[in-house]
């Protein structure tokens, strides 16, 4: 059988071009909102027991368009820290205004101090809670996760729980996708789970995808998505 082959890199460029074009009219307002919130969040950094880096504005905008496209009823994050990624995800969920939408986030090392009063989306914070504990509680509840944001390395016990808790067309946003960082490791671990073996990897958007919006820092957020997310159209 003959076929046309597309590399991951080629497909990634197409996906990001389409997603950023689809939500381009929202971007100026989103960047203004995120910038204002992020200034306040930085004041919380001193309250963190384990201090690490935060996502860039490029990654935040990428998370926003991912969330807008997936339109989750339930999104789950590993690695809250000061809440930059949580803000991007919940901002998108607020715009979608899906009934009973919920965002849940856990952090194994830090307390939760983020002010969530400006968001309409229900947020469930799990401070000082590791991913295995958080996923175990979600899996036991029967709630299905539509969007995962992984800003922490998955542990072996997590893998079965992720498979159990993921909805039929769940998507994954993977932070720190470069070299041998946790995003790359998480992608490999997920692809080894039979139900995600056929998922397609979308590499982080290149700088030129974000430059038209005046965003010039690096994005390290990749995606794993089911093949059912793609559709061929005549035009």
Secondary structure, DSSP 8 states (H G I E B T S, - for coil): -------HHHHHHHHHHHHHHHTHHHHHHHHHHHHHHHHHHGGGGGG-SS------HHHHHHHHHHHHHH--SEEEEE--TTSHHHHHHHHHHHHHT-TT-EEEEEESS-------TT--SEEEEEET--HHHHHHHHHHHT--EEEEEE-S---HHHHHHHHHHEEEEEEEEESS-STTSHHHHHHHHHHTSGGGTT-EEE----HHHHHTTT--S----EEEE-GGG------
